[in-house]
Amino acid sequence: MPAKRITNFGRNVAFCPRAIFVPRTERELLDAIAQCKGRRIRVVGRLHSWSEVTVADDVMLDLRHLDQVAVEQREGKNWVTVGAGCQIKRLLAELDRQDAGTLPSLGLITEQTIAGAIATATHGSGRHSMSHYVAEVRVASFDPKSGNPVIREIREGPELQAARCSLGALGVIVSVSFWSRPQYNVEEHFEQYATLDEVLSKEADYPLQQFYLMPWSWNYIAQHRRETADQIGSWARLYRWYFFLAFDVTLHLIILTMVRVLNSSSAVRFFLRYVAPRLVVRNWRVVDKSQDMLVMEHELFRHVEVELFVQRALIGDAMRLIIALLKYCDGDNMAIDAATRAELASRGLLHEVDDVCGQYTHHYPICIRRVLPDDTLVSMTSCMDEPCYAISFISYAGPRQRSSFLKFAAAMSNTLGTLFGARPHWGKLCPLSSHEVNSLYPRAAEFRNVCREFDPNGAFTSKWLQRMGLRGADANLGSVDARD
């Protein structure tokens, strides 16, 4: 296909590949890779990432046609093999149609391709990321001996741990395989709490819960969820319509109006303090199928996002600092106490935080989800001995109105990263340096070694991966200019 300008969902990343290939078969994929020997090759999914992980400035592969879903019985369980370009929503529908269970973990939206979802460790709440459950990956890359493109199967060891969250650095994911789990139902209801401790105390009863810090009232709304043997309730369809209209549509339309049209901080504060909590019907307990209950239509309106992973032992201190920083960025000069200011100054963070003071009013509930440790090398919860909490900061400002949010996101990432070891999500705004990656990810060197084994000439690397320190300055890329 002729080259064209490619823009991601959030319209914060754009690139112009020199060549685009859309293979329809694995044979065509290998032929395309062979034609591009000596060039940089990157794969794009549905472009629902806000980082530069998918930027393809030379050769871009679009695997939308490699979307097969094959189910077979092994050991009395369903073994599922999925083509890399299959969207999550199609995969769920196919598993349903074939009575083959469902995914062992599910993210907030279903628009991504399966390869894109695992490459950046997409996650839901209360379980491991999707990457953790992948049992086999087939990857296309150049054979180190013959130099020809081949498809290699990865089933175990550090190679599998790397392939589960590869960021596209090993080669082209062709398919992934995993054990599906039996379909199940989820019970859900909302409650409001004054403190974080109250919400966390409910996790034993509601292990799948996610919750929201409501800016400007500073209380928490918990979306309590748990598996149940109960049947789908008679109110389930009405509840889904209520959720769709009240949250997926109405909440976002109001926020878009306040942020993009009115540009009013006072309206934002009033709405989130007094109006938004009243959209929530509390203690309405409803049971529905898992894949209907656990997702949102979060892709309806364009936005950008930074998501930070903090270990459970540190979540209380992290949330207290987050609240102080949100107030400070809104212009409350007294929000950060003297001891905290001294700590920020000693770590070289105070200037960056001061630079955002009075410049940004946060306008969206902050979603917090518990994610279990992953058996991977570099996913956000890899090498952990306790769960993490993924804390999402989302902006619905238009592309030309985002400068204050981007400064806020960078300051929040650097502050929480330095003080609490917070890891930004690879697929969202990810302002990391190679030094920070090496500090945050103890198995980063092992990941680089696996990448070199599969891709010694750097055909599948990128400038972004080099800046992250996850690939070296390979021969066909050269060094990275900081201005790139």
DRENDO-1510 file (C-alpha; in Angstrom, 1 decimal, always signed):
<recs>
REC; n; res; u; v; w
REC; 1; MET; +0.0; +0.0; +0.0 .
REC; 2; PRO; +1.2; +3.6; -0.6 .
REC; 3; ALA; +2.5; +5.4; +2.4 .
REC; 4; LYS; +0.1; +7.8; +4.3 .
REC; 5; ARG; +0.0; +9.7; +7.6 .
REC; 6; ILE; -1.1; +7.4; +10.5 .
REC; 7; THR; -2.6; +8.9; +13.6 .
REC; 8; ASN; -3.4; +7.1; +16.9 .
REC; 9; PHE; -6.7; +7.1; +18.7 .
REC; 10; GLY; -5.7; +9.9; +21.0 .
REC; 11; ARG; -4.3; +12.1; +18.2 .
REC; 12; ASN; -1.2; +12.7; +20.2 .
REC; 13; VAL; +1.1; +10.4; +18.1 .
REC; 14; ALA; +1.4; +10.6; +14.3 .
REC; 15; PHE; +3.9; +9.1; +11.8 .
REC; 16; CYS; +4.4; +8.5; +8.1 .
REC; 17; PRO; +5.6; +5.1; +7.2 .
REC; 18; ARG; +7.5; +4.7; +4.0 .
REC; 19; ALA; +5.7; +1.5; +3.2 .
REC; 20; ILE; +2.6; -0.3; +4.5 .
REC; 21; PHE; +1.9; -4.0; +4.1 .
REC; 22; VAL; -1.5; -5.6; +4.9 .
REC; 23; PRO; -0.8; -9.4; +4.4 .
REC; 24; ARG; -3.8; -11.7; +4.2 .
REC; 25; THR; -1.9; -14.9; +5.0 .
REC; 26; GLU; +1.2; -16.0; +7.0 .
REC; 27; ARG; +2.9; -16.7; +3.7 .
REC; 28; GLU; +2.2; -13.1; +2.5 .
REC; 29; LEU; +3.5; -11.9; +5.9 .
REC; 30; LEU; +6.8; -13.8; +5.5 .
REC; 31; ASP; +7.1; -12.5; +1.9 .
REC; 32; ALA; +6.6; -8.9; +3.1 .
REC; 33; ILE; +9.3; -9.3; +5.8 .
REC; 34; ALA; +11.7; -10.8; +3.3 .
REC; 35; GLN; +11.2; -7.8; +1.0 .
REC; 36; CYS; +12.0; -5.4; +3.9 .
REC; 37; LYS; +15.2; -7.0; +5.0 .
REC; 38; GLY; +17.6; -4.3; +6.2 .
REC; 39; ARG; +14.8; -2.0; +7.1 .
REC; 40; ARG; +13.0; -1.2; +10.3 .
REC; 41; ILE; +9.7; -3.1; +10.6 .
REC; 42; ARG; +6.9; -2.3; +13.2 .
REC; 43; VAL; +3.4; -3.7; +13.6 .
REC; 44; VAL; +0.3; -1.6; +14.4 .
REC; 45; GLY; -2.9; -2.9; +15.9 .
REC; 46; ARG; -5.9; -0.7; +16.4 .
REC; 47; LEU; -3.8; +2.3; +17.5 .
REC; 48; HIS; -5.3; +2.5; +20.9 .
REC; 49; SER; -2.0; +3.3; +22.5 .
REC; 50; TRP; -1.0; +6.8; +23.6 .
REC; 51; SER; +2.8; +6.0; +23.7 .
REC; 52; GLU; +5.1; +5.8; +20.7 .
REC; 53; VAL; +5.3; +2.0; +21.0 .
REC; 54; THR; +3.6; +1.5; +17.6 .
REC; 55; VAL; +5.4; +4.3; +15.7 .
REC; 56; ALA; +6.5; +2.9; +12.3 .
REC; 57; ASP; +8.5; +5.5; +10.4 .
REC; 58; ASP; +9.9; +3.0; +7.9 .
REC; 59; VAL; +7.8; -0.2; +7.3 .
REC; 60; MET; +4.4; -0.7; +8.9 .
REC; 61; LEU; +2.6; -4.0; +9.0 .
REC; 62; ASP; -1.1; -4.2; +9.6 .
REC; 63; LEU; -2.2; -7.8; +10.5 .
REC; 64; ARG; -6.0; -7.2; +10.5 .
REC; 65; HIS; -6.6; -10.2; +8.2 .
REC; 66; LEU; -4.7; -12.6; +10.5 .
REC; 67; ASP; -7.7; -12.8; +12.8 .
REC; 68; GLN; -8.5; -16.6; +12.9 .
REC; 69; VAL; -9.8; -18.1; +16.2 .
REC; 70; ALA; -9.2; -21.9; +16.6 .
REC; 71; VAL; -10.4; -23.9; +19.6 .
REC; 72; GLU; -9.4; -27.4; +20.4 .
REC; 73; GLN; -9.8; -29.7; +23.3 .
REC; 74; ARG; -6.7; -30.5; +25.3 .
REC; 75; GLU; -6.7; -32.3; +28.7 .
REC; 76; GLY; -10.5; -31.6; +28.9 .
REC; 77; LYS; -10.0; -27.8; +28.5 .
REC; 78; ASN; -10.3; -25.3; +25.7 .
REC; 79; TRP; -7.0; -24.4; +24.1 .
REC; 80; VAL; -7.4; -21.3; +22.0 .
REC; 81; THR; -5.1; -20.0; +19.2 .
REC; 82; VAL; -5.8; -16.5; +18.0 .
REC; 83; GLY; -4.4; -14.6; +15.0 .
REC; 84; ALA; -2.5; -11.5; +16.0 .
REC; 85; GLY; -4.9; -9.1; +14.3 .
REC; 86; CYS; -8.0; -10.4; +15.9 .
REC; 87; GLN; -9.8; -7.7; +17.9 .
REC; 88; ILE; -10.7; -8.6; +21.5 .
REC; 89; LYS; -14.4; -8.1; +20.8 .
REC; 90; ARG; -14.4; -10.5; +17.9 .
REC; 91; LEU; -12.4; -13.0; +20.0 .
REC; 92; LEU; -15.0; -12.9; +22.8 .
REC; 93; ALA; -17.9; -13.3; +20.3 .
REC; 94; GLU; -16.2; -16.3; +18.7 .
REC; 95; LEU; -15.5; -18.0; +22.1 .
REC; 96; ASP; -19.2; -17.4; +22.9 .
REC; 97; ARG; -20.3; -18.8; +19.6 .
REC; 98; GLN; -18.2; -21.9; +19.9 .
REC; 99; ASP; -19.1; -22.4; +23.6 .
REC; 100; ALA; -15.4; -22.2; +24.4 .
REC; 101; GLY; -15.5; -20.1; +27.6 .
REC; 102; THR; -14.0; -16.7; +27.8 .
REC; 103; LEU; -10.7; -14.8; +28.4 .
REC; 104; PRO; -9.0; -15.4; +31.8 .
REC; 105; SER; -8.5; -11.6; +32.1 .
REC; 106; LEU; -10.3; -8.7; +30.4 .
REC; 107; GLY; -9.3; -5.0; +30.0 .
REC; 108; LEU; -11.6; -2.0; +30.1 .
REC; 109; ILE; -12.2; -1.9; +26.3 .
REC; 110; THR; -12.4; -4.5; +23.6 .
REC; 111; GLU; -11.2; -2.6; +20.6 .
REC; 112; GLN; -7.6; -3.7; +20.7 .
REC; 113; THR; -6.1; -6.6; +18.8 .
REC; 114; ILE; -5.0; -9.5; +20.9 .
REC; 115; ALA; -1.3; -9.0; +19.9 .
REC; 116; GLY; -1.5; -5.3; +20.8 .
REC; 117; ALA; -3.2; -6.0; +24.1 .
REC; 118; ILE; -0.6; -8.5; +25.3 .
REC; 119; ALA; +2.3; -6.6; +23.8 .
REC; 120; THR; +1.6; -3.7; +26.3 .
REC; 121; ALA; +0.1; -5.9; +29.2 .
REC; 122; THR; -3.5; -4.7; +29.0 .
REC; 123; HIS; -5.2; -5.5; +32.2 .
REC; 124; GLY; -8.5; -5.4; +34.1 .
REC; 125; SER; -9.1; -5.3; +37.8 .
REC; 126; GLY; -8.4; -8.0; +40.4 .
REC; 127; ARG; -6.4; -10.4; +38.1 .
REC; 128; HIS; -3.1; -10.6; +36.3 .
REC; 129; SER; -2.8; -8.8; +33.0 .
REC; 130; MET; -3.8; -10.6; +29.8 .
REC; 131; SER; -0.1; -11.2; +29.1 .
REC; 132; HIS; +0.3; -13.4; +32.1 .
REC; 133; TYR; -2.0; -16.0; +30.8 .
REC; 134; VAL; -0.4; -16.4; +27.3 .
REC; 135; ALA; +1.0; -20.0; +27.0 .
REC; 136; GLU; +2.4; -19.9; +23.5 .
REC; 137; VAL; +3.5; -17.2; +21.0 .
REC; 138; ARG; +4.4; -17.6; +17.4 .
REC; 139; VAL; +6.8; -14.9; +16.3 .
REC; 140; ALA; +8.0; -14.1; +12.8 .
REC; 141; SER; +11.6; -12.8; +12.6 .
REC; 142; PHE; +14.8; -13.3; +10.6 .
REC; 143; ASP; +16.6; -16.6; +11.2 .
REC; 144; PRO; +20.1; -15.6; +12.5 .
REC; 145; LYS; +21.8; -18.3; +10.4 .
REC; 146; SER; +20.0; -18.2; +7.1 .
REC; 147; GLY; +18.9; -14.6; +7.2 .
REC; 148; ASN; +15.4; -15.7; +5.9 .
REC; 149; PRO; +12.2; -14.9; +7.7 .
REC; 150; VAL; +10.8; -17.7; +9.7 .
REC; 151; ILE; +8.1; -18.3; +12.3 .
REC; 152; ARG; +9.3; -19.5; +15.7 .
REC; 153; GLU; +7.2; -21.0; +18.4 .
REC; 154; ILE; +7.8; -19.9; +22.0 .
REC; 155; ARG; +6.5; -22.0; +24.8 .
REC; 156; GLU; +8.7; -21.6; +27.9 .
REC; 157; GLY; +11.5; -19.9; +29.7 .
REC; 158; PRO; +12.6; -16.3; +29.6 .
REC; 159; GLU; +11.7; -16.3; +25.9 .
REC; 160; LEU; +8.0; -16.8; +26.7 .
REC; 161; GLN; +8.3; -14.3; +29.6 .
REC; 162; ALA; +9.6; -11.7; +27.1 .
REC; 163; ALA; +7.1; -12.6; +24.4 .
REC; 164; ARG; +4.2; -12.2; +26.8 .
REC; 165; CYS; +4.9; -8.4; +26.9 .
REC; 166; SER; +7.3; -7.8; +24.0 .
REC; 167; LEU; +6.5; -4.2; +22.9 .
REC; 168; GLY; +7.0; -5.5; +19.4 .
REC; 169; ALA; +10.7; -5.9; +20.0 .
REC; 170; LEU; +11.2; -9.7; +19.4 .
REC; 171; GLY; +9.6; -9.7; +15.9 .
REC; 172; VAL; +6.1; -9.9; +14.5 .
REC; 173; ILE; +3.6; -11.7; +16.7 .
REC; 174; VAL; +1.7; -14.0; +14.4 .
REC; 175; SER; -0.6; -15.8; +16.9 .
REC; 176; VAL; -1.0; -16.4; +20.6 .
REC; 177; SER; -2.4; -19.4; +22.4 .
REC; 178; PHE; -3.9; -19.7; +25.9 .
REC; 179; TRP; -6.3; -21.8; +28.0 .
REC; 180; SER; -9.7; -20.1; +28.1 .
REC; 181; ARG; -11.7; -20.3; +31.3 .
REC; 182; PRO; -15.3; -21.3; +31.6 .
REC; 183; GLN; -17.8; -18.5; +31.1 .
REC; 184; TYR; -18.9; -16.9; +34.4 .
REC; 185; ASN; -21.2; -14.3; +35.8 .
REC; 186; VAL; -20.3; -11.2; +37.8 .
REC; 187; GLU; -22.3; -9.4; +40.5 .
REC; 188; GLU; -21.8; -5.6; +40.6 .
REC; 189; HIS; -23.0; -2.6; +42.6 .
REC; 190; PHE; -21.7; +0.8; +43.6 .
REC; 191; GLU; -21.0; +2.3; +47.0 .
REC; 192; GLN; -19.4; +5.6; +48.2 .
REC; 193; TYR; -16.7; +5.8; +50.9 .
REC; 194; ALA; -14.9; +8.6; +52.6 .
REC; 195; THR; -11.5; +7.0; +52.8 .
REC; 196; LEU; -9.2; +4.7; +50.8 .
REC; 197; ASP; -8.9; +2.3; +53.7 .
REC; 198; GLU; -12.7; +1.6; +53.6 .
REC; 199; VAL; -12.5; +0.7; +50.0 .
REC; 200; LEU; -9.5; -1.5; +50.4 .
REC; 201; SER; -11.2; -3.4; +53.2 .
REC; 202; LYS; -13.8; -4.6; +50.8 .
REC; 203; GLU; -11.4; -6.4; +48.5 .
REC; 204; ALA; -11.7; -9.7; +50.2 .
REC; 205; ASP; -15.5; -9.7; +49.4 .
REC; 206; TYR; -15.1; -8.0; +46.0 .
REC; 207; PRO; -11.8; -9.1; +44.5 .
REC; 208; LEU; -12.7; -7.7; +41.0 .
REC; 209; GLN; -13.7; -4.3; +42.2 .
REC; 210; GLN; -12.4; -1.1; +40.7 .
REC; 211; PHE; -12.8; +2.3; +42.3 .
REC; 212; TYR; -12.6; +6.0; +41.6 .
REC; 213; LEU; -11.2; +9.0; +43.5 .
REC; 214; MET; -13.6; +11.8; +42.9 .
REC; 215; PRO; -11.6; +15.1; +42.5 .
REC; 216; TRP; -12.9; +18.1; +44.5 .
REC; 217; SER; -15.0; +16.0; +46.9 .
REC; 218; TRP; -12.0; +13.7; +47.6 .
REC; 219; ASN; -14.2; +10.7; +48.4 .
REC; 220; TYR; -14.2; +7.3; +46.6 .
REC; 221; ILE; -16.9; +5.6; +44.6 .
REC; 222; ALA; -16.3; +1.8; +44.4 .
REC; 223; GLN; -17.6; -0.4; +41.7 .
REC; 224; HIS; -17.8; -3.6; +43.7 .
REC; 225; ARG; -17.5; -6.7; +41.6 .
REC; 226; ARG; -17.2; -10.5; +42.3 .
REC; 227; GLU; -17.8; -13.7; +40.5 .
REC; 228; THR; -21.1; -15.4; +41.4 .
REC; 229; ALA; -22.9; -18.6; +40.7 .
REC; 230; ASP; -26.1; -16.7; +40.5 .
REC; 231; GLN; -27.9; -16.5; +37.1 .
REC; 232; ILE; -28.1; -13.4; +35.0 .
REC; 233; GLY; -30.7; -11.2; +36.7 .
REC; 234; SER; -33.9; -9.8; +35.1 .
REC; 235; TRP; -32.5; -6.2; +35.6 .
REC; 236; ALA; -29.3; -6.9; +33.7 .
REC; 237; ARG; -30.3; -5.4; +30.4 .
REC; 238; LEU; -31.8; -2.3; +32.0 .
REC; 239; TYR; -28.6; -1.9; +34.1 .
REC; 240; ARG; -26.4; -2.1; +31.1 .
REC; 241; TRP; -28.5; +0.6; +29.4 .
REC; 242; TYR; -28.3; +2.8; +32.5 .
REC; 243; PHE; -24.6; +2.4; +32.7 .
REC; 244; PHE; -24.1; +3.2; +29.0 .
REC; 245; LEU; -26.4; +6.2; +29.0 .
REC; 246; ALA; -25.3; +7.6; +32.4 .
REC; 247; PHE; -21.6; +7.0; +32.3 .
REC; 248; ASP; -20.4; +6.1; +28.9 .
REC; 249; VAL; -22.4; +8.9; +27.2 .
REC; 250; THR; -23.9; +11.5; +29.5 .
REC; 251; LEU; -20.9; +11.9; +31.9 .
REC; 252; HIS; -18.5; +12.2; +29.1 .
REC; 253; LEU; -20.6; +14.7; +27.1 .
REC; 254; ILE; -20.9; +17.0; +30.1 .
REC; 255; ILE; -17.1; +16.8; +30.7 .
REC; 256; LEU; -16.4; +17.4; +27.1 .
REC; 257; THR; -18.6; +20.5; +27.2 .
REC; 258; MET; -17.0; +21.9; +30.3 .
REC; 259; VAL; -13.5; +21.2; +29.1 .
REC; 260; ARG; -13.6; +21.9; +25.3 .
REC; 261; VAL; -16.4; +24.5; +25.1 .
REC; 262; LEU; -16.7; +26.3; +28.4 .
REC; 263; ASN; -13.1; +25.8; +29.5 .
REC; 264; SER; -14.3; +26.4; +33.0 .
REC; 265; SER; -12.4; +25.1; +36.1 .
REC; 266; SER; -15.1; +26.2; +38.4 .
REC; 267; ALA; -17.7; +24.3; +36.4 .
REC; 268; VAL; -15.5; +21.2; +36.6 .
REC; 269; ARG; -15.1; +21.4; +40.3 .
REC; 270; PHE; -18.9; +22.0; +40.9 .
REC; 271; PHE; -19.8; +19.1; +38.6 .
REC; 272; LEU; -17.4; +16.5; +40.1 .
REC; 273; ARG; -18.2; +17.6; +43.7 .
REC; 274; TYR; -22.0; +17.8; +43.5 .
REC; 275; VAL; -23.4; +16.4; +40.3 .
REC; 276; ALA; -21.3; +13.4; +39.1 .
REC; 277; PRO; -21.8; +11.4; +42.4 .
REC; 278; ARG; -25.6; +11.7; +41.9 .
REC; 279; LEU; -25.4; +9.8; +38.6 .
REC; 280; VAL; -24.5; +6.7; +40.6 .
REC; 281; VAL; -27.3; +4.5; +41.7 .
REC; 282; ARG; -25.9; +2.9; +44.9 .
REC; 283; ASN; -26.5; -0.6; +46.2 .
REC; 284; TRP; -28.3; -1.8; +43.0 .
REC; 285; ARG; -27.0; -5.3; +42.8 .
REC; 286; VAL; -27.0; -6.8; +39.3 .
REC; 287; VAL; -25.7; -10.0; +37.9 .
REC; 288; ASP; -24.6; -10.3; +34.2 .
REC; 289; LYS; -22.2; -12.2; +32.0 .
REC; 290; SER; -18.5; -11.3; +32.8 .
REC; 291; GLN; -17.6; -9.9; +29.4 .
REC; 292; ASP; -20.7; -7.6; +29.5 .
REC; 293; MET; -20.1; -6.4; +33.1 .
REC; 294; LEU; -16.3; -5.9; +33.1 .
REC; 295; VAL; -16.0; -3.5; +30.1 .
REC; 296; MET; -16.9; +0.0; +29.2 .
REC; 297; GLU; -17.4; +1.9; +26.0 .
REC; 298; HIS; -14.4; +4.1; +26.9 .
REC; 299; GLU; -13.4; +4.5; +23.3 .
REC; 300; LEU; -16.5; +6.6; +22.3 .
REC; 301; PHE; -14.8; +9.9; +23.0 .
REC; 302; ARG; -11.2; +10.8; +22.2 .
REC; 303; HIS; -8.9; +11.3; +25.2 .
REC; 304; VAL; -5.3; +10.8; +26.4 .
REC; 305; GLU; -4.2; +9.0; +29.5 .
REC; 306; VAL; -1.3; +8.3; +31.8 .
REC; 307; GLU; -1.6; +5.3; +34.1 .
REC; 308; LEU; +0.9; +4.6; +37.0 .
REC; 309; PHE; +1.4; +1.3; +38.9 .
REC; 310; VAL; +2.1; +1.6; +42.6 .
REC; 311; GLN; +2.7; -1.4; +44.9 .
REC; 312; ARG; +0.0; -2.2; +47.5 .
REC; 313; ALA; +2.3; -1.3; +50.5 .
REC; 314; LEU; +2.7; +2.2; +49.1 .
REC; 315; ILE; -0.8; +3.0; +47.8 .
REC; 316; GLY; -1.9; +4.9; +50.9 .
REC; 317; ASP; +1.0; +7.3; +50.9 .
REC; 318; ALA; +0.8; +7.6; +47.1 .
REC; 319; MET; -2.9; +8.6; +47.1 .
REC; 320; ARG; -2.3; +11.2; +49.8 .
REC; 321; LEU; +0.4; +12.8; +47.7 .
REC; 322; ILE; -1.7; +12.5; +44.5 .
REC; 323; ILE; -4.5; +14.5; +46.2 .
REC; 324; ALA; -2.1; +17.1; +47.4 .
REC; 325; LEU; -0.6; +17.5; +43.9 .
REC; 326; LEU; -4.0; +17.7; +42.3 .
REC; 327; LYS; -4.9; +20.6; +44.7 .
REC; 328; TYR; -1.5; +22.2; +44.1 .
REC; 329; CYS; -1.8; +22.1; +40.4 .
REC; 330; ASP; -5.2; +23.7; +40.6 .
REC; 331; GLY; -3.7; +26.6; +42.5 .
REC; 332; ASP; -3.9; +25.7; +46.2 .
REC; 333; ASN; -0.4; +26.9; +47.3 .
REC; 334; MET; -0.8; +25.4; +50.7 .
REC; 335; ALA; -1.7; +21.9; +49.5 .
REC; 336; ILE; +1.8; +20.6; +49.8 .
REC; 337; ASP; +3.2; +20.8; +53.3 .
REC; 338; ALA; +6.7; +21.9; +54.2 .
REC; 339; ALA; +8.0; +18.3; +54.8 .
REC; 340; THR; +6.8; +17.2; +51.4 .
REC; 341; ARG; +8.2; +20.2; +49.7 .
REC; 342; ALA; +11.6; +19.5; +51.3 .
REC; 343; GLU; +11.4; +15.9; +50.1 .
REC; 344; LEU; +10.5; +17.0; +46.6 .
REC; 345; ALA; +13.4; +19.5; +46.6 .
REC; 346; SER; +15.9; +17.0; +47.8 .
REC; 347; ARG; +14.9; +14.6; +45.0 .
REC; 348; GLY; +15.1; +17.4; +42.3 .
REC; 349; LEU; +11.3; +17.3; +41.7 .
REC; 350; LEU; +10.1; +20.6; +43.2 .
REC; 351; HIS; +10.8; +22.8; +40.2 .
REC; 352; GLU; +8.8; +20.5; +37.9 .
REC; 353; VAL; +5.9; +20.4; +40.4 .
REC; 354; ASP; +6.0; +24.2; +40.9 .
REC; 355; ASP; +5.9; +24.7; +37.2 .
REC; 356; VAL; +2.4; +23.2; +37.0 .
REC; 357; CYS; +1.1; +25.0; +40.1 .
REC; 358; GLY; -2.2; +26.8; +39.1 .
REC; 359; GLN; -1.9; +25.6; +35.6 .
REC; 360; TYR; -4.1; +22.5; +35.6 .
REC; 361; THR; -7.5; +21.5; +36.9 .
REC; 362; HIS; -8.2; +17.8; +36.8 .
REC; 363; HIS; -11.6; +17.1; +35.3 .
REC; 364; TYR; -12.2; +13.3; +35.4 .
REC; 365; PRO; -12.6; +10.6; +38.1 .
REC; 366; ILE; -9.3; +8.8; +38.8 .
REC; 367; CYS; -9.8; +5.1; +38.1 .
REC; 368; ILE; -7.9; +2.7; +40.4 .
REC; 369; ARG; -7.6; -1.0; +39.7 .
REC; 370; ARG; -5.7; -3.8; +41.5 .
REC; 371; VAL; -3.5; -5.9; +39.2 .
REC; 372; LEU; -1.8; -9.1; +40.3 .
REC; 373; PRO; +1.9; -9.8; +39.6 .
REC; 374; ASP; +2.7; -11.0; +36.1 .
REC; 375; ASP; +5.1; -13.8; +35.1 .
REC; 376; THR; +6.8; -11.6; +32.5 .
REC; 377; LEU; +10.1; -9.7; +32.2 .
REC; 378; VAL; +8.9; -6.2; +31.7 .
REC; 379; SER; +5.1; -5.8; +32.1 .
REC; 380; MET; +4.1; -3.2; +34.7 .
REC; 381; THR; +3.6; -5.8; +37.4 .
REC; 382; SER; +6.5; -8.1; +36.6 .
REC; 383; CYS; +9.0; -9.1; +39.3 .
REC; 384; MET; +6.6; -8.0; +42.1 .
REC; 385; ASP; +5.8; -9.9; +45.3 .
REC; 386; GLU; +2.5; -8.2; +45.9 .
REC; 387; PRO; -0.3; -6.7; +43.8 .
REC; 388; CYS; -0.1; -3.2; +42.3 .
REC; 389; TYR; -2.7; -0.5; +41.9 .
REC; 390; ALA; -3.0; +1.0; +38.5 .
REC; 391; ILE; -4.0; +4.7; +38.8 .
REC; 392; SER; -5.3; +6.4; +35.7 .
REC; 393; PHE; -5.3; +10.1; +35.0 .
REC; 394; ILE; -7.4; +10.9; +31.9 .
REC; 395; SER; -7.9; +14.1; +30.0 .
REC; 396; TYR; -10.6; +14.9; +27.5 .
REC; 397; ALA; -9.1; +18.2; +26.4 .
REC; 398; GLY; -8.8; +18.6; +22.7 .
REC; 399; PRO; -5.4; +18.0; +21.0 .
REC; 400; ARG; -4.6; +21.8; +21.0 .
REC; 401; GLN; -5.7; +22.2; +24.7 .
REC; 402; ARG; -3.5; +19.4; +26.3 .
REC; 403; SER; -0.3; +21.2; +27.1 .
REC; 404; SER; -1.2; +21.7; +30.8 .
REC; 405; PHE; -2.3; +18.1; +31.1 .
REC; 406; LEU; +1.0; +16.8; +29.5 .
REC; 407; LYS; +3.0; +18.9; +32.0 .
REC; 408; PHE; +0.9; +17.5; +34.8 .
REC; 409; ALA; +1.3; +13.9; +33.6 .
REC; 410; ALA; +5.0; +14.3; +33.3 .
REC; 411; ALA; +5.3; +15.8; +36.8 .
REC; 412; MET; +3.0; +13.1; +38.3 .
REC; 413; SER; +4.9; +10.3; +36.6 .
REC; 414; ASN; +8.3; +11.6; +37.7 .
REC; 415; THR; +7.2; +12.3; +41.3 .
REC; 416; LEU; +5.5; +9.0; +41.9 .
REC; 417; GLY; +8.2; +7.1; +40.0 .
REC; 418; THR; +11.0; +8.7; +42.2 .
REC; 419; LEU; +9.2; +8.5; +45.5 .
REC; 420; PHE; +7.2; +5.2; +45.1 .
REC; 421; GLY; +8.8; +3.4; +42.2 .
REC; 422; ALA; +5.6; +3.9; +40.1 .
REC; 423; ARG; +5.8; +2.3; +36.6 .
REC; 424; PRO; +3.9; +4.1; +33.8 .
REC; 425; HIS; +1.8; +1.8; +31.5 .
REC; 426; TRP; +3.8; +1.1; +28.3 .
REC; 427; GLY; +0.7; +1.7; +26.1 .
REC; 428; LYS; -0.1; +5.1; +27.6 .
REC; 429; LEU; +1.8; +8.3; +28.1 .
REC; 430; CYS; +5.2; +7.0; +29.2 .
REC; 431; PRO; +7.7; +9.7; +30.0 .
REC; 432; LEU; +10.6; +7.3; +31.0 .
REC; 433; SER; +14.3; +7.4; +30.4 .
REC; 434; SER; +16.5; +4.4; +29.9 .
REC; 435; HIS; +18.0; +5.0; +33.3 .
REC; 436; GLU; +14.5; +4.9; +34.9 .
REC; 437; VAL; +13.6; +1.7; +33.0 .
REC; 438; ASN; +16.7; +0.0; +34.3 .
REC; 439; SER; +15.9; +1.1; +37.8 .
REC; 440; LEU; +12.2; +0.1; +37.7 .
REC; 441; TYR; +12.6; -3.2; +35.8 .
REC; 442; PRO; +15.1; -5.5; +37.4 .
REC; 443; ARG; +14.9; -8.0; +34.4 .
REC; 444; ALA; +15.3; -5.3; +31.7 .
REC; 445; ALA; +18.8; -6.6; +30.8 .
REC; 446; GLU; +17.4; -10.1; +30.4 .
REC; 447; PHE; +14.7; -8.7; +28.1 .
REC; 448; ARG; +17.3; -7.1; +26.0 .
REC; 449; ASN; +19.2; -10.3; +25.7 .
REC; 450; VAL; +16.1; -12.2; +24.5 .
REC; 451; CYS; +15.5; -9.4; +22.0 .
REC; 452; ARG; +19.0; -9.7; +20.6 .
REC; 453; GLU; +18.6; -13.5; +20.3 .
REC; 454; PHE; +15.5; -13.1; +18.2 .
REC; 455; ASP; +16.4; -10.0; +16.4 .
REC; 456; PRO; +20.2; -9.5; +16.4 .
REC; 457; ASN; +20.2; -6.9; +13.7 .
REC; 458; GLY; +17.5; -4.7; +15.2 .
REC; 459; ALA; +15.0; -5.1; +12.3 .
REC; 460; PHE; +12.0; -4.8; +14.8 .
REC; 461; THR; +13.3; -2.1; +17.1 .
REC; 462; SER; +12.5; +1.6; +17.1 .
REC; 463; LYS; +13.8; +4.9; +18.3 .
REC; 464; TRP; +11.2; +4.7; +21.1 .
REC; 465; LEU; +12.5; +1.3; +22.3 .
REC; 466; GLN; +16.1; +2.7; +22.2 .
REC; 467; ARG; +15.1; +5.7; +24.3 .
REC; 468; MET; +13.5; +3.4; +26.8 .
REC; 469; GLY; +16.8; +1.4; +26.9 .
REC; 470; LEU; +15.0; -1.8; +25.9 .
REC; 471; ARG; +17.0; -2.1; +22.7 .
REC; 472; GLY; +20.6; -1.0; +22.0 .
REC; 473; ALA; +21.9; +1.1; +19.2 .
REC; 474; ASP; +21.6; -1.7; +16.6 .
REC; 475; ALA; +23.6; -1.5; +13.4 .
REC; 476; ASN; +20.7; -0.7; +11.0 .
REC; 477; LEU; +19.4; +2.0; +13.3 .
REC; 478; GLY; +22.4; +3.8; +14.5 .
REC; 479; SER; +22.4; +6.0; +17.6 .
REC; 480; VAL; +19.3; +7.9; +18.6 .
REC; 481; ASP; +19.3; +11.7; +18.4 .
REC; 482; ALA; +17.5; +13.1; +21.5 .
REC; 483; ARG; +15.7; +15.5; +19.1 .
REC; 484; ASP; +14.0; +12.6; +17.2 .
</recs>
